[in-house]
């Protein structure tokens, strides 16, 4: 099927309140433009150089999301083009982003709920400790919009569901303890091509879908 038909089918399965991010990493400008012409405006990249090339050559009303592991020496480049950085996994990275960006940037704090040790992110306890001990108001160039999580790659749906549920419970806890007056803390990004339907059932407000749109 075509990219536009894939998008149409995915859209039929998503509640209107859930934001679709088209994961365009490794895909061509032509592929992105087909999705763009189908009405999509949110795209995600995982490498700074690839983001820079696409952001400077594709339509300027695209909202770019960065979802890869971000090295601090690439932060300035990513901040120049990304509207949201979804993979913020350390206090040092938060400090770097705030120091190097020339414009306000939305971020998500990446929480590690999967069993795979290869995945990055804060543990739930680390996030609670971070927000308990850090005055985040000193970050004047970044806005913490919520959390990003990835589930274990497994066929065990109950395992996936429990990991997403853990992320949602943490999101609710952090919002009630640290962001009670911040209506902008509203994003829970979880769910990809193979597990987004479970993520939505467990409270995801944003899904990141690549292969179901663009193929492998």
C-alpha positions in Angstrom: 0.0 0.0 0.0 1.0 3.6 -0.4 2.3 5.8 2.3 -0.9 7.9 2.2 -3.1 4.8 2.5 -1.0 3.5 5.4 -1.6 6.9 7.2 -5.3 6.8 6.5 -5.6 3.3 8.0 -3.6 4.3 11.1 -5.6 7.5 11.5 -8.8 5.4 11.6 -7.4 3.5 14.7 -6.3 6.6 16.6 -8.5 8.7 18.9 -8.6 12.3 17.7 -6.7 13.4 20.9 -3.7 11.2 20.2 -1.0 13.0 18.2 0.7 11.0 15.4 4.4 11.5 14.9 5.7 10.0 11.6 9.1 8.5 12.2 10.9 9.5 9.0 14.5 8.6 10.0 16.3 6.8 7.2 13.5 7.6 4.8 13.8 9.9 1.8 12.5 13.4 1.3 10.1 12.0 -1.3 8.6 9.7 1.2 8.2 12.5 3.7 6.5 14.7 1.1 4.0 11.9 0.3 3.1 11.9 4.0 3.1 15.7 4.1 0.7 15.8 1.2 -1.5 13.4 3.0 -1.8 16.0 5.7 0.9 15.1 8.2 3.0 17.8 9.8 4.8 16.0 12.6 8.0 14.0 11.7 10.7 12.5 13.8 14.5 12.0 13.2 17.2 10.4 15.3 20.4 11.8 13.9 21.4 15.5 14.0 22.9 15.6 10.5 19.9 14.0 8.9 17.5 16.3 10.8 19.5 19.3 9.6 19.4 18.3 5.9 15.7 17.5 5.9 14.7 20.5 7.9 16.5 22.9 5.6 15.1 21.4 2.4 11.6 20.4 3.3 8.5 22.6 4.0 9.0 25.0 6.8 5.7 24.3 8.5 6.8 20.7 9.4 7.2 20.2 13.2 10.4 18.2 13.8 10.8 15.9 16.7 14.2 14.4 17.8 13.8 10.9 19.2 17.4 9.5 19.1 20.0 9.5 21.9 21.3 13.0 21.8 25.0 13.6 22.4 25.6 17.0 24.1 28.0 18.1 21.3 25.1 17.8 18.8 22.6 19.6 21.0 23.0 23.0 19.4 22.3 21.6 15.9 19.3 19.7 17.0 17.9 22.7 19.0 18.1 24.8 15.8 15.6 22.6 14.0 13.6 20.5 16.4 10.4 21.7 17.9 10.5 18.9 20.5 13.3 16.8 21.8 11.7 13.6 23.1 14.8 11.8 24.4 16.2 13.9 27.2 17.8 11.4 29.5 20.0 13.3 31.9 20.3 16.6 33.9 23.5 17.4 32.1 21.7 17.2 28.8 18.9 19.5 30.1 21.5 22.0 31.2 23.3 21.8 27.8 20.1 22.3 25.8 19.1 25.3 27.9 22.6 26.8 27.4 23.0 26.3 23.6 19.5 26.8 22.2 18.6 30.1 20.5 14.9 29.5 20.8 12.5 27.9 23.3 12.4 24.1 22.9 9.9 21.6 24.2 11.4 18.5 25.8 10.2 15.1 27.1 12.0 13.3 29.8 12.8 9.8 28.7 11.8 7.2 31.3 13.3 3.6 31.2 10.5 1.1 31.9 11.6 -1.7 29.5 13.6 -4.8 30.5 16.3 -4.1 27.9 19.3 -2.5 29.5 20.3 -1.1 26.1 17.5 1.4 26.3 18.4 4.8 27.8 16.4 7.0 30.1 15.8 7.8 33.8 14.4 5.2 36.1 11.1 6.2 37.7 12.9 6.8 41.0 15.6 8.9 39.3 12.9 11.1 37.8 11.2 11.7 41.1 14.6 12.5 42.7 15.5 14.8 39.9 12.4 16.9 40.1 12.5 16.8 43.9 16.0 18.2 44.0 16.2 20.4 41.0 14.6 23.8 40.5 13.5 23.3 36.9 12.3 26.9 36.7 16.0 27.9 36.2 15.7 26.4 32.7 14.4 29.4 30.9 14.8 28.1 27.3 13.2 24.6 27.7 9.7 23.5 28.7 9.2 20.1 30.1 6.1 18.8 28.3 5.9 15.3 29.7 7.5 11.8 29.3 8.6 9.5 26.6 8.8 5.7 27.0 9.6 2.6 25.0 8.4 -0.8 25.9 10.4 -4.0 25.7 10.5 -5.6 22.2 8.5 -8.8 23.0 5.5 -10.7 21.9 4.2 -10.7 25.5 1.4 -8.1 25.3 0.9 -8.2 29.1 4.6 -7.2 29.6 4.2 -4.3 27.2 1.0 -3.2 28.8 2.5 -3.2 32.3 5.4 -1.2 31.1 3.2 1.4 29.5 1.0 1.4 32.6 4.1 2.1 34.7 4.9 5.1 32.5 1.4 6.4 32.7 1.3 6.1 36.5 4.6 8.0 36.7 3.3 10.7 34.4 0.3 11.1 36.7 2.4 11.2 39.8 4.8 13.8 38.4 2.0 16.0 37.2 0.3 15.9 40.6 3.5 16.6 42.6 5.6 18.9 40.4 3.4 20.3 37.6 0.1 21.0 39.2 0.0 24.6 37.9 1.5 23.8 34.5 -1.1 23.0 31.9 1.8 22.4 29.4 2.8 19.1 31.1 0.4 17.2 28.9 2.3 14.8 26.7 2.9 11.0 27.2 4.8 9.8 24.1 4.7 6.0 24.0 3.8 3.4 21.4 5.5 2.6 18.1 4.4 0.6 15.0 4.1 -2.8 16.8 2.6 -1.7 20.1 0.9 1.7 19.6 -2.6 0.3 20.1 -1.7 -1.0 23.6 0.0 2.3 24.4 -3.1 4.2 23.5 -5.2 1.9 25.7 -2.8 2.7 28.5 -3.1 6.4 28.1 -0.6 7.5 25.5 -1.2 11.0 24.0 1.4 10.7 21.3 2.5 7.7 19.2 5.7 7.5 17.1 5.1 5.3 14.0 7.6 4.6 11.3 7.6 1.2 9.6 3.7 1.0 9.4 3.8 4.3 7.4 7.0 4.1 5.4 7.7 0.3 5.5 10.8 -1.2 6.9 
